[in-house]
């Protein structure tokens, strides 16, 4: 039983993080950070940030 406990824990850990919500967050969080950094650029920054946020919102809704 002691040998099976780490394997069981690893399987449960992997199953918990393989949900669609976590996978989309892994992709969209860096996108949002880049959008926030780009928003500093004068004149085009806010437009680019809005576009990146729109795409990230759509990716959050994507069912994986």
N, CA, C and O atoms as a GROMACS GRO file, in nm:
protein
  256
    1UNK      N    1   0.083  -0.120   0.000
    1UNK     CA    2   0.000   0.000   0.000
    1UNK      C    3   0.087   0.126   0.000
    1UNK      O    4   0.049   0.227  -0.060
    2UNK      N    5   0.202   0.122   0.066
    2UNK     CA    6   0.288   0.240   0.072
    2UNK      C    7   0.345   0.274  -0.066
    2UNK      O    8   0.368   0.391  -0.096
    3UNK      N    9   0.368   0.174  -0.149
    3UNK     CA   10   0.420   0.199  -0.283
    3UNK      C   11   0.313   0.255  -0.375
    3UNK      O   12   0.344   0.328  -0.469
    4UNK      N   13   0.189   0.222  -0.349
    4UNK     CA   14   0.080   0.267  -0.434
    4UNK      C   15   0.036   0.409  -0.401
    4UNK      O   16  -0.024   0.476  -0.485
    5UNK      N   17   0.064   0.455  -0.281
    5UNK     CA   18   0.019   0.588  -0.239
    5UNK      C   19   0.080   0.701  -0.323
    5UNK      O   20   0.005   0.790  -0.363
    6UNK      N   21   0.210   0.703  -0.352
    6UNK     CA   22   0.263   0.809  -0.439
    6UNK      C   23   0.206   0.804  -0.581
    6UNK      O   24   0.183   0.908  -0.642
    7UNK      N   25   0.184   0.685  -0.631
    7UNK     CA   26   0.128   0.672  -0.766
    7UNK      C   27  -0.015   0.725  -0.767
    7UNK      O   28  -0.054   0.798  -0.858
    8UNK      N   29  -0.093   0.690  -0.667
    8UNK     CA   30  -0.230   0.738  -0.657
    8UNK      C   31  -0.234   0.890  -0.643
    8UNK      O   32  -0.318   0.956  -0.704
    9UNK      N   33  -0.144   0.945  -0.563
    9UNK     CA   34  -0.137   1.090  -0.546
    9UNK      C   35  -0.100   1.158  -0.677
    9UNK      O   36  -0.156   1.263  -0.710
   10UNK      N   37  -0.008   1.101  -0.751
   10UNK     CA   38   0.032   1.159  -0.880
   10UNK      C   39  -0.083   1.155  -0.980
   10UNK      O   40  -0.103   1.250  -1.056
   11UNK      N   41  -0.157   1.046  -0.981
   11UNK     CA   42  -0.271   1.034  -1.074
   11UNK      C   43  -0.379   1.136  -1.037
   11UNK      O   44  -0.435   1.201  -1.126
   12UNK      N   45  -0.409   1.150  -0.911
   12UNK     CA   46  -0.510   1.248  -0.868
   12UNK      C   47  -0.466   1.391  -0.896
   12UNK      O   48  -0.546   1.475  -0.936
   13UNK      N   49  -0.338   1.417  -0.876
   13UNK     CA   50  -0.283   1.550  -0.904
   13UNK      C   51  -0.294   1.582  -1.054
   13UNK      O   52  -0.334   1.692  -1.091
   14UNK      N   53  -0.258   1.486  -1.138
   14UNK     CA   54  -0.266   1.506  -1.283
   14UNK      C   55  -0.411   1.520  -1.328
   14UNK      O   56  -0.440   1.601  -1.416
   15UNK      N   57  -0.500   1.444  -1.270
   15UNK     CA   58  -0.640   1.453  -1.308
   15UNK      C   59  -0.699   1.588  -1.269
   15UNK      O   60  -0.781   1.644  -1.342
   16UNK      N   61  -0.657   1.641  -1.156
   16UNK     CA   62  -0.707   1.770  -1.112
   16UNK      C   63  -0.661   1.885  -1.200
   16UNK      O   64  -0.734   1.981  -1.222
   17UNK      N   65  -0.537   1.875  -1.249
   17UNK     CA   66  -0.484   1.982  -1.332
   17UNK      C   67  -0.507   1.963  -1.481
   17UNK      O   68  -0.469   2.049  -1.560
   18UNK      N   69  -0.569   1.854  -1.520
   18UNK     CA   70  -0.595   1.833  -1.662
   18UNK      C   71  -0.732   1.886  -1.702
   18UNK      O   72  -0.773   1.871  -1.817
   19UNK      N   73  -0.803   1.947  -1.609
   19UNK     CA   74  -0.932   2.005  -1.642
   19UNK      C   75  -0.915   2.121  -1.737
   19UNK      O   76  -0.811   2.188  -1.737
   20UNK      N   77  -1.016   2.147  -1.818
   20UNK     CA   78  -1.008   2.250  -1.920
   20UNK      C   79  -0.980   2.389  -1.864
   20UNK      O   80  -0.909   2.467  -1.926
   21UNK      N   81  -1.036   2.419  -1.750
   21UNK     CA   82  -1.017   2.552  -1.693
   21UNK      C   83  -0.870   2.580  -1.665
   21UNK      O   84  -0.821   2.689  -1.696
   22UNK      N   85  -0.801   2.486  -1.608
   22UNK     CA   86  -0.660   2.504  -1.576
   22UNK      C   87  -0.577   2.514  -1.703
   22UNK      O   88  -0.485   2.596  -1.711
   23UNK      N   89  -0.608   2.432  -1.801
   23UNK     CA   90  -0.530   2.434  -1.925
   23UNK      C   91  -0.547   2.566  -2.000
   23UNK      O   92  -0.450   2.618  -2.055
   24UNK      N   93  -0.667   2.620  -2.003
   24UNK     CA   94  -0.684   2.747  -2.072
   24UNK      C   95  -0.619   2.861  -1.995
   24UNK      O   96  -0.571   2.956  -2.056
   25UNK      N   97  -0.617   2.853  -1.864
   25UNK     CA   98  -0.552   2.957  -1.784
   25UNK      C   99  -0.401   2.956  -1.806
   25UNK      O  100  -0.337   3.062  -1.802
   26UNK      N  101  -0.344   2.840  -1.830
   26UNK     CA  102  -0.200   2.831  -1.857
   26UNK      C  103  -0.166   2.910  -1.983
   26UNK      O  104  -0.057   2.967  -1.993
   27UNK      N  105  -0.257   2.912  -2.078
   27UNK     CA  106  -0.233   2.983  -2.203
   27UNK      C  107  -0.271   3.130  -2.192
   27UNK      O  108  -0.198   3.217  -2.239
   28UNK      N  109  -0.385   3.160  -2.129
   28UNK     CA  110  -0.436   3.297  -2.131
   28UNK      C  111  -0.370   3.391  -2.032
   28UNK      O  112  -0.364   3.511  -2.056
   29UNK      N  113  -0.320   3.341  -1.922
   29UNK     CA  114  -0.255   3.430  -1.825
   29UNK      C  115  -0.131   3.498  -1.885
   29UNK      O  116  -0.116   3.620  -1.870
   30UNK      N  117  -0.041   3.424  -1.952
   30UNK     CA  118   0.071   3.495  -2.016
   30UNK      C  119   0.025   3.593  -2.124
   30UNK      O  120   0.087   3.697  -2.143
   31UNK      N  121  -0.083   3.559  -2.195
   31UNK     CA  122  -0.135   3.652  -2.295
   31UNK      C  123  -0.180   3.783  -2.230
   31UNK      O  124  -0.153   3.891  -2.281
   32UNK      N  125  -0.247   3.770  -2.117
   32UNK     CA  126  -0.295   3.890  -2.047
   32UNK      C  127  -0.179   3.974  -1.992
   32UNK      O  128  -0.185   4.097  -1.992
   33UNK      N  129  -0.074   3.907  -1.948
   33UNK     CA  130   0.045   3.980  -1.899
   33UNK      C  131   0.110   4.056  -2.014
   33UNK      O  132   0.148   4.172  -1.998
   34UNK      N  133   0.123   3.992  -2.128
   34UNK     CA  134   0.179   4.060  -2.245
   34UNK      C  135   0.090   4.177  -2.285
   34UNK      O  136   0.141   4.283  -2.321
   35UNK      N  137  -0.040   4.159  -2.280
   35UNK     CA  138  -0.132   4.268  -2.311
   35UNK      C  139  -0.115   4.386  -2.217
   35UNK      O  140  -0.122   4.502  -2.259
   36UNK      N  141  -0.095   4.357  -2.090
   36UNK     CA  142  -0.074   4.464  -1.993
   36UNK      C  143   0.056   4.539  -2.021
   36UNK      O  144   0.062   4.661  -2.007
   37UNK      N  145   0.159   4.466  -2.059
   37UNK     CA  146   0.287   4.531  -2.090
   37UNK      C  147   0.275   4.614  -2.218
   37UNK      O  148   0.329   4.725  -2.226
   38UNK      N  149   0.205   4.561  -2.318
   38UNK     CA  150   0.189   4.632  -2.445
   38UNK      C  151   0.105   4.758  -2.426
   38UNK      O  152   0.121   4.854  -2.501
   39UNK      N  153   0.015   4.758  -2.328
   39UNK     CA  154  -0.072   4.874  -2.309
   39UNK      C  155   0.006   4.999  -2.269
   39UNK      O  156  -0.049   5.109  -2.272
   40UNK      N  157   0.131   4.984  -2.233
   40UNK     CA  158   0.214   5.099  -2.196
   40UNK      C  159   0.254   5.180  -2.320
   40UNK      O  160   0.278   5.300  -2.310
   41UNK      N  161   0.260   5.114  -2.436
   41UNK     CA  162   0.301   5.180  -2.560
   41UNK      C  163   0.200   5.288  -2.597
   41UNK      O  164   0.080   5.261  -2.605
   42UNK      N  165   0.247   5.411  -2.619
   42UNK     CA  166   0.153   5.518  -2.654
   42UNK      C  167   0.084   5.493  -2.788
   42UNK      O  168   0.141   5.430  -2.878
   43UNK      N  169  -0.036   5.541  -2.800
   43UNK     CA  170  -0.117   5.541  -2.922
   43UNK      C  171  -0.176   5.405  -2.958
   43UNK      O  172  -0.297   5.399  -2.984
   44UNK      N  173  -0.100   5.298  -2.962
   44UNK     CA  174  -0.154   5.168  -3.005
   44UNK      C  175  -0.164   5.067  -2.891
   44UNK      O  176  -0.220   4.959  -2.909
   45UNK      N  177  -0.111   5.100  -2.777
   45UNK     CA  178  -0.104   5.004  -2.667
   45UNK      C  179  -0.240   4.959  -2.617
   45UNK      O  180  -0.262   4.840  -2.598
   46UNK      N  181  -0.330   5.054  -2.595
   46UNK     CA  182  -0.462   5.017  -2.542
   46UNK      C  183  -0.542   4.935  -2.642
   46UNK      O  184  -0.614   4.843  -2.604
   47UNK      N  185  -0.530   4.966  -2.770
   47UNK     CA  186  -0.600   4.890  -2.873
   47UNK      C  187  -0.547   4.746  -2.878
   47UNK      O  188  -0.626   4.652  -2.886
   48UNK      N  189  -0.417   4.730  -2.871
   48UNK     CA  190  -0.357   4.596  -2.872
   48UNK      C  191  -0.397   4.519  -2.746
   48UNK      O  192  -0.426   4.400  -2.754
   49UNK      N  193  -0.398   4.586  -2.632
   49UNK     CA  194  -0.438   4.523  -2.506
   49UNK      C  195  -0.582   4.476  -2.513
   49UNK      O  196  -0.614   4.366  -2.468
   50UNK      N  197  -0.670   4.558  -2.568
   50UNK     CA  198  -0.810   4.519  -2.582
   50UNK      C  199  -0.826   4.398  -2.673
   50UNK      O  200  -0.905   4.308  -2.646
   51UNK      N  201  -0.750   4.396  -2.781
   51UNK     CA  202  -0.756   4.282  -2.874
   51UNK      C  203  -0.708   4.154  -2.808
   51UNK      O  204  -0.769   4.048  -2.823
   52UNK      N  205  -0.598   4.163  -2.734
   52UNK     CA  206  -0.544   4.045  -2.666
   52UNK      C  207  -0.642   3.996  -2.559
   52UNK      O  208  -0.661   3.876  -2.543
   53UNK      N  209  -0.702   4.089  -2.486
   53UNK     CA  210  -0.801   4.050  -2.384
   53UNK      C  211  -0.922   3.982  -2.447
   53UNK      O  212  -0.976   3.887  -2.390
   54UNK      N  213  -0.965   4.030  -2.562
   54UNK     CA  214  -1.080   3.969  -2.630
   54UNK      C  215  -1.048   3.826  -2.670
   54UNK      O  216  -1.130   3.735  -2.651
   55UNK      N  217  -0.930   3.805  -2.726
   55UNK     CA  218  -0.890   3.670  -2.766
   55UNK      C  219  -0.876   3.580  -2.643
   55UNK      O  220  -0.919   3.465  -2.647
   56UNK      N  221  -0.818   3.632  -2.535
   56UNK     CA  222  -0.801   3.552  -2.413
   56UNK      C  223  -0.937   3.517  -2.353
   56UNK      O  224  -0.954   3.407  -2.302
   57UNK      N  225  -1.034   3.608  -2.358
   57UNK     CA  226  -1.168   3.577  -2.309
   57UNK      C  227  -1.232   3.465  -2.389
   57UNK      O  228  -1.296   3.376  -2.332
   58UNK      N  229  -1.215   3.469  -2.521
   58UNK     CA  230  -1.271   3.363  -2.606
   58UNK      C  231  -1.202   3.229  -2.578
   58UNK      O  232  -1.267   3.124  -2.581
   59UNK      N  233  -1.073   3.233  -2.552
   59UNK     CA  234  -1.002   3.108  -2.522
   59UNK      C  235  -1.045   3.051  -2.388
   59UNK      O  236  -1.048   2.929  -2.370
   60UNK      N  237  -1.078   3.138  -2.292
   60UNK     CA  238  -1.129   3.090  -2.163
   60UNK      C  239  -1.260   3.016  -2.179
   60UNK      O  240  -1.289   2.923  -2.103
   61UNK      N  241  -1.341   3.055  -2.277
   61UNK     CA  242  -1.470   2.992  -2.300
   61UNK      C  243  -1.458   2.862  -2.380
   61UNK      O  244  -1.553   2.784  -2.385
   62UNK      N  245  -1.342   2.838  -2.442
   62UNK     CA  246  -1.322   2.720  -2.526
   62UNK      C  247  -1.323   2.593  -2.441
   62UNK      O  248  -1.244   2.580  -2.348
   63UNK      N  249  -1.413   2.500  -2.472
   63UNK     CA  250  -1.420   2.377  -2.392
   63UNK      C  251  -1.312   2.277  -2.431
   63UNK      O  252  -1.308   2.229  -2.544
   64UNK      N  253  -1.224   2.248  -2.338
   64UNK     CA  254  -1.120   2.147  -2.364
   64UNK      C  255  -1.155   2.022  -2.289
   64UNK      O  256  -1.082   1.923  -2.295
   0.00000   0.00000   0.00000
